[in-house]
């Protein structure tokens, strides 16, 4: 039989396994919220920044004399262990929970208190020497500790997304350079338009992604404005202005980030706009990525009966019944990732929309949705870059043939022959199946030198 310890709360008593660092409120949360099967430790950043918040609070409480240096130092050491990931397996409350994050906060308070007790030479559960609520949670409420920790965690996760976006952009730019001399037909509304280069297509992809990267970085800056010291509803009850200043200073020193305190603690405590703004930026990024992936699928369609302008790397057989078929599976999976992220954005919007009075109790699902979205995009961009973009090749000869036989090149003659005559040439080419150049020769509209000059696709671009 495993040894246990007895813990109590306002509801009653429970037996806790002696080996566990979490306590009675964490156990109740495990029982109450068997929702996703995904614990807090699925997102190490979340555990880490719970440790960061509690460390900053302990430093501030020690400096302002709320409790003894011995307790403050022990909590700081315990927090350092949590930040280092040594106790991730003890953070097991489900990511979706009622109580506006209270279960998450108490999971952290209990684990840190019991680690601190061991540093002080006591046994786990001997809370008379270091209490989860009075000491680890000193000068705090779930309603400032949880939002602050989660926003910093999302910001940290955001920073890990940027390198994979950068690799994706760089791969697109390499293809833009590689394909800069490949002439292809541009299209509008899926109809032939005018010539361009394949390099311009990929350059446009890269530029669009650079713009989206800029926007998500701007949105992420919102996470660095926090409400530590707000306590329950923003009034700072059970805290002090001295603590608030000391905690803010400690947060900046621990993270190295330009963290700012909110200008209105009541507003910030009930507001989740920062998550909504960032999620909206991810949604917009996904809209751009979907456009790129859809274009890749169209440009690689065929190989005999589609556009067949580019070749995507062959990743797997494409059918259980059609021999020889290969599908564009990497753009397809990235599309699906984007749909999920867009769905998460709807969830986050609804959560933000349902804040009531002085608190938004829906933040747990919003935080989970944001962290999941970033994880999905990290994995998606990495796979799409390595297994698709890096290996794309161009069917240059086929692209050039389509340009030469297209009707769209007649647009280049509008400045010379006029729109009306060019429209007639286009219509006749469609009806007869003849090429535009062939008709120009038959009707002796231009000399051979003029045809060579005006119909050179490279001269159709500036």
DAKARA-V954417 format. One record per residue. N is the residue number from 1. RES is the residue in three letters. SS is DSSP state (helix for helix, strand for strand, loop for the rest). PHI is phi in radians with two decimals (none if undefined). Layout:
# DAKARA-V954417
[[N;RES;SS;PHI] [N;RES;SS;PHI]]
This chain:
# DAKARA-V954417
[[1;UNK;loop;none] [2;UNK;loop;-1.26] [3;UNK;loop;-1.28] [4;UNK;strand;-2.31] [5;UNK;strand;-2.23] [6;UNK;strand;-1.75] [7;UNK;strand;-2.16] [8;UNK;strand;-2.34] [9;UNK;loop;-2.50] [10;UNK;loop;-1.17] [11;UNK;loop;-1.55] [12;UNK;loop;2.82] [13;UNK;strand;-2.07] [14;UNK;strand;-2.53] [15;UNK;strand;-1.57] [16;UNK;strand;-1.98] [17;UNK;strand;-1.00] [18;UNK;loop;-1.04] [19;UNK;loop;-1.36] [20;UNK;loop;-1.46] [21;UNK;loop;-1.56] [22;UNK;loop;-1.36] [23;UNK;loop;-2.19] [24;UNK;helix;-1.14] [25;UNK;helix;-1.24] [26;UNK;helix;-1.15] [27;UNK;helix;-1.07] [28;UNK;helix;-1.09] [29;UNK;helix;-1.13] [30;UNK;helix;-1.05] [31;UNK;helix;-1.27] [32;UNK;helix;-1.33] [33;UNK;loop;-2.19] [34;UNK;loop;-1.47] [35;UNK;loop;-1.68] [36;UNK;loop;-1.76] [37;UNK;loop;1.36] [38;UNK;loop;-1.85] [39;UNK;strand;-1.48] [40;UNK;helix;-0.97] [41;UNK;helix;-1.25] [42;UNK;helix;-1.12] [43;UNK;loop;-2.10] [44;UNK;helix;-0.97] [45;UNK;helix;-1.07] [46;UNK;helix;-1.14] [47;UNK;helix;-1.10] [48;UNK;helix;-1.02] [49;UNK;helix;-1.42] [50;UNK;helix;-1.12] [51;UNK;helix;-1.10] [52;UNK;helix;-1.09] [53;UNK;helix;-1.09] [54;UNK;helix;-1.17] [55;UNK;helix;-1.17] [56;UNK;helix;-1.05] [57;UNK;helix;-1.14] [58;UNK;helix;-1.12] [59;UNK;helix;-1.06] [60;UNK;helix;-1.13] [61;UNK;helix;-1.16] [62;UNK;helix;-1.19] [63;UNK;helix;-1.17] [64;UNK;loop;-1.61] [65;UNK;loop;1.38] [66;UNK;loop;-1.17] [67;UNK;loop;-2.57] [68;UNK;loop;-1.16] [69;UNK;helix;-1.11] [70;UNK;helix;-1.04] [71;UNK;helix;-1.17] [72;UNK;helix;-1.05] [73;UNK;helix;-1.13] [74;UNK;helix;-1.16] [75;UNK;helix;-1.14] [76;UNK;helix;-1.04] [77;UNK;helix;-1.08] [78;UNK;helix;-1.09] [79;UNK;helix;-1.11] [80;UNK;helix;-1.04] [81;UNK;helix;-1.15] [82;UNK;helix;-1.13] [83;UNK;helix;-1.06] [84;UNK;loop;-1.33] [85;UNK;loop;1.48] [86;UNK;loop;-1.23] [87;UNK;loop;-2.16] [88;UNK;helix;-0.98] [89;UNK;helix;-1.20] [90;UNK;helix;-1.65] [91;UNK;loop;-1.78] [92;UNK;loop;-2.13] [93;UNK;loop;-1.12] [94;UNK;strand;-1.10] [95;UNK;loop;-1.15] [96;UNK;loop;-1.78] [97;UNK;loop;-2.69] [98;UNK;loop;-1.37] [99;UNK;loop;1.62] [100;UNK;loop;1.05] [101;UNK;loop;1.68] [102;UNK;helix;-1.03] [103;UNK;helix;-1.13] [104;UNK;helix;-1.11] [105;UNK;helix;-1.07] [106;UNK;helix;-1.25] [107;UNK;helix;-0.97] [108;UNK;helix;-1.16] [109;UNK;helix;-1.02] [110;UNK;helix;-1.22] [111;UNK;helix;-1.08] [112;UNK;helix;-1.14] [113;UNK;helix;-1.07] [114;UNK;helix;-1.26] [115;UNK;helix;-1.14] [116;UNK;helix;-1.06] [117;UNK;helix;-1.02] [118;UNK;helix;-1.16] [119;UNK;helix;-1.11] [120;UNK;loop;-1.50] [121;UNK;loop;1.55] [122;UNK;loop;-1.97] [123;UNK;loop;-1.60] [124;UNK;loop;-1.02] [125;UNK;loop;1.63] [126;UNK;loop;-1.49] [127;UNK;loop;-1.22] [128;UNK;loop;-1.09] [129;UNK;loop;-1.69] [130;UNK;loop;-2.79] [131;UNK;loop;-1.68] [132;UNK;helix;-1.03] [133;UNK;helix;-1.43] [134;UNK;helix;-1.34] [135;UNK;helix;-1.86] [136;UNK;helix;-1.08] [137;UNK;loop;-1.70] [138;UNK;loop;-1.03] [139;UNK;loop;1.15] [140;UNK;loop;-2.23] [141;UNK;loop;-2.37] [142;UNK;helix;-0.90] [143;UNK;helix;-1.35] [144;UNK;helix;-2.04] [145;UNK;helix;-1.15] [146;UNK;helix;-1.18] [147;UNK;helix;-1.04] [148;UNK;helix;-1.13] [149;UNK;helix;-1.09] [150;UNK;helix;-1.21] [151;UNK;helix;-1.18] [152;UNK;helix;-1.17] [153;UNK;helix;-1.14] [154;UNK;helix;-1.13] [155;UNK;helix;-1.09] [156;UNK;helix;-1.10] [157;UNK;helix;-1.13] [158;UNK;helix;-0.99] [159;UNK;helix;-1.10] [160;UNK;helix;-1.38] [161;UNK;helix;-1.31] [162;UNK;helix;-1.03] [163;UNK;helix;-1.06] [164;UNK;helix;-1.29] [165;UNK;helix;-1.13] [166;UNK;helix;-1.09] [167;UNK;helix;-1.13] [168;UNK;helix;-1.10] [169;UNK;helix;-1.07] [170;UNK;helix;-1.08] [171;UNK;helix;-1.15] [172;UNK;helix;-1.08] [173;UNK;helix;-1.19] [174;UNK;helix;-1.12] [175;UNK;helix;-1.19] [176;UNK;helix;-1.04] [177;UNK;helix;-1.21] [178;UNK;helix;-1.10] [179;UNK;loop;-1.81] [180;UNK;loop;-1.15] [181;UNK;loop;-1.88] [182;UNK;loop;-1.56] [183;UNK;strand;-1.37] [184;UNK;strand;-2.46] [185;UNK;strand;-1.58] [186;UNK;strand;-1.39] [187;UNK;strand;-2.39] [188;UNK;strand;-2.23] [189;UNK;loop;0.96] [190;UNK;loop;1.15] [191;UNK;strand;-1.95] [192;UNK;strand;-0.98] [193;UNK;strand;-2.07] [194;UNK;strand;-2.38] [195;UNK;strand;-1.19] [196;UNK;strand;-2.74] [197;UNK;strand;-1.91] [198;UNK;helix;-1.12] [199;UNK;helix;-1.06] [200;UNK;helix;-1.11] [201;UNK;helix;-1.06] [202;UNK;helix;-1.28] [203;UNK;helix;-1.13] [204;UNK;helix;-1.13] [205;UNK;helix;-1.02] [206;UNK;helix;-1.11] [207;UNK;helix;-1.11] [208;UNK;helix;-1.06] [209;UNK;helix;-1.24] [210;UNK;helix;-1.09] [211;UNK;helix;-1.10] [212;UNK;helix;-1.17] [213;UNK;helix;-1.06] [214;UNK;helix;-1.03] [215;UNK;helix;-1.21] [216;UNK;helix;-1.22] [217;UNK;helix;-1.16] [218;UNK;helix;-1.07] [219;UNK;helix;-1.13] [220;UNK;helix;-1.15] [221;UNK;helix;-1.05] [222;UNK;helix;-1.07] [223;UNK;helix;-1.22] [224;UNK;helix;-1.53] [225;UNK;strand;-1.79] [226;UNK;strand;-2.16] [227;UNK;loop;-2.06] [228;UNK;loop;-1.04] [229;UNK;loop;1.80] [230;UNK;loop;-1.30] [231;UNK;loop;0.93] [232;UNK;loop;-1.16] [233;UNK;loop;-2.32] [234;UNK;loop;1.88] [235;UNK;loop;-1.48] [236;UNK;loop;1.40] [237;UNK;loop;-1.00] [238;UNK;loop;1.24] [239;UNK;loop;-2.36] [240;UNK;loop;-2.43] [241;UNK;helix;-1.14] [242;UNK;helix;-1.13] [243;UNK;helix;-1.07] [244;UNK;helix;-0.98] [245;UNK;helix;-1.16] [246;UNK;helix;-1.18] [247;UNK;helix;-1.17] [248;UNK;helix;-1.06] [249;UNK;helix;-1.09] [250;UNK;helix;-1.14] [251;UNK;helix;-1.06] [252;UNK;helix;-1.11] [253;UNK;helix;-1.24] [254;UNK;helix;-1.19] [255;UNK;helix;-1.53] [256;UNK;loop;1.32] [257;UNK;loop;-1.75] [258;UNK;loop;-1.45] [259;UNK;loop;-1.37] [260;UNK;strand;-2.10] [261;UNK;strand;-1.44] [262;UNK;loop;-1.09] [263;UNK;loop;-1.48] [264;UNK;loop;-2.54] [265;UNK;helix;-1.24] [266;UNK;helix;-1.15] [267;UNK;helix;-1.07] [268;UNK;helix;-1.14] [269;UNK;helix;-1.24] [270;UNK;helix;-1.78] [271;UNK;loop;-1.92] [272;UNK;loop;-2.14] [273;UNK;helix;-1.08] [274;UNK;helix;-1.05] [275;UNK;helix;-1.18] [276;UNK;helix;-1.13] [277;UNK;helix;-1.12] [278;UNK;helix;-1.16] [279;UNK;helix;-1.07] [280;UNK;helix;-1.10] [281;UNK;helix;-1.16] [282;UNK;helix;-1.13] [283;UNK;helix;-1.05] [284;UNK;helix;-1.14] [285;UNK;helix;-1.02] [286;UNK;helix;-1.14] [287;UNK;helix;-1.07] [288;UNK;helix;-1.18] [289;UNK;helix;-1.12] [290;UNK;helix;-1.07] [291;UNK;helix;-1.07] [292;UNK;helix;-1.09] [293;UNK;helix;-1.13] [294;UNK;helix;-1.10] [295;UNK;helix;-1.15] [296;UNK;helix;-1.07] [297;UNK;helix;-1.14] [298;UNK;helix;-1.17] [299;UNK;helix;-1.16] [300;UNK;loop;-1.69] [301;UNK;loop;-1.10] [302;UNK;loop;2.37] [303;UNK;loop;-1.41] [304;UNK;loop;-1.70] [305;UNK;loop;-2.04] [306;UNK;loop;-2.21] [307;UNK;loop;-1.23] [308;UNK;loop;0.94] [309;UNK;loop;-1.39] [310;UNK;strand;-2.30] [311;UNK;strand;-2.00] [312;UNK;loop;-1.53] [313;UNK;loop;-0.98] [314;UNK;loop;-1.44] [315;UNK;loop;-1.75] [316;UNK;loop;-2.94] [317;UNK;strand;-1.02] [318;UNK;loop;-1.69] [319;UNK;loop;-2.70] [320;UNK;loop;-1.54] [321;UNK;loop;-2.27] [322;UNK;loop;-1.81] [323;UNK;loop;-1.07] [324;UNK;loop;1.48] [325;UNK;loop;-1.38] [326;UNK;strand;-2.24] [327;UNK;loop;-1.78] [328;UNK;loop;-1.41] [329;UNK;helix;-1.20] [330;UNK;helix;-1.27] [331;UNK;helix;-1.07] [332;UNK;helix;-1.10] [333;UNK;helix;-1.23] [334;UNK;helix;-1.18] [335;UNK;helix;-0.99] [336;UNK;helix;-1.14] [337;UNK;helix;-1.04] [338;UNK;helix;-1.12] [339;UNK;helix;-1.09] [340;UNK;helix;-1.14] [341;UNK;helix;-1.09] [342;UNK;helix;-1.12] [343;UNK;helix;-1.12] [344;UNK;helix;-1.08] [345;UNK;helix;-1.11] [346;UNK;helix;-1.09] [347;UNK;helix;-1.03] [348;UNK;helix;-1.15] [349;UNK;helix;-1.06] [350;UNK;helix;-1.14] [351;UNK;helix;-1.09] [352;UNK;helix;-1.14] [353;UNK;helix;-1.22] [354;UNK;loop;-1.87] [355;UNK;loop;-1.17] [356;UNK;strand;-2.29] [357;UNK;loop;0.94] [358;UNK;loop;-1.65] [359;UNK;strand;-2.73] [360;UNK;loop;-1.80] [361;UNK;loop;-1.42] [362;UNK;loop;-1.58] [363;UNK;helix;-1.06] [364;UNK;helix;-0.95] [365;UNK;helix;-1.24] [366;UNK;helix;-1.15] [367;UNK;helix;-1.11] [368;UNK;helix;-1.03] [369;UNK;helix;-1.09] [370;UNK;helix;-1.15] [371;UNK;helix;-1.15] [372;UNK;helix;-1.10] [373;UNK;helix;-1.04] [374;UNK;helix;-1.13] [375;UNK;helix;-1.04] [376;UNK;helix;-1.05] [377;UNK;helix;-1.21] [378;UNK;helix;-1.02] [379;UNK;helix;-1.16] [380;UNK;helix;-1.16] [381;UNK;helix;-1.09] [382;UNK;helix;-1.07] [383;UNK;helix;-1.16] [384;UNK;helix;-1.10] [385;UNK;helix;-1.19] [386;UNK;helix;-1.20] [387;UNK;helix;-1.74] [388;UNK;loop;-2.36] [389;UNK;helix;-1.01] [390;UNK;helix;-1.01] [391;UNK;helix;-1.81] [392;UNK;loop;-1.18] [393;UNK;strand;-2.15] [394;UNK;strand;-1.86] [395;UNK;loop;-1.64] [396;UNK;helix;-1.05] [397;UNK;helix;-1.13] [398;UNK;helix;-1.13] [399;UNK;helix;-1.05] [400;UNK;helix;-1.16] [401;UNK;helix;-1.08] [402;UNK;helix;-1.14] [403;UNK;helix;-1.13] [404;UNK;helix;-1.13] [405;UNK;loop;-1.75] [406;UNK;loop;-1.47] [407;UNK;loop;-1.53] [408;UNK;helix;-1.07] [409;UNK;helix;-1.21] [410;UNK;helix;-1.10] [411;UNK;helix;-1.02] [412;UNK;helix;-1.15] [413;UNK;helix;-1.64] [414;UNK;helix;-0.98] [415;UNK;helix;-1.11] [416;UNK;helix;-1.69] [417;UNK;helix;-1.80] [418;UNK;loop;1.59] [419;UNK;helix;-1.13] [420;UNK;helix;-1.13] [421;UNK;helix;-1.16] [422;UNK;helix;-1.15] [423;UNK;helix;-1.10] [424;UNK;helix;-1.11] [425;UNK;helix;-1.09] [426;UNK;helix;-1.10] [427;UNK;helix;-1.12] [428;UNK;helix;-1.15] [429;UNK;helix;-1.09] [430;UNK;helix;-1.13] [431;UNK;helix;-1.23] [432;UNK;helix;-1.66] [433;UNK;loop;1.41] [434;UNK;loop;-1.39] [435;UNK;loop;-1.43] [436;UNK;helix;-1.06] [437;UNK;helix;-1.13] [438;UNK;helix;-1.05] [439;UNK;helix;-1.17] [440;UNK;helix;-1.08] [441;UNK;helix;-1.18] [442;UNK;helix;-1.04] [443;UNK;loop;-1.62] [444;UNK;loop;0.88] [445;UNK;loop;-1.42] [446;UNK;loop;-2.48] [447;UNK;loop;-1.35] [448;UNK;helix;-1.10] [449;UNK;helix;-1.13] [450;UNK;helix;-1.16] [451;UNK;helix;-1.05] [452;UNK;helix;-1.09] [453;UNK;helix;-1.27] [454;UNK;helix;-1.34] [455;UNK;loop;-1.69] [456;UNK;loop;-1.23] [457;UNK;helix;-0.96] [458;UNK;helix;-1.16] [459;UNK;helix;-1.45] [460;UNK;helix;-1.59] [461;UNK;loop;-2.18] [462;UNK;loop;-1.87]]
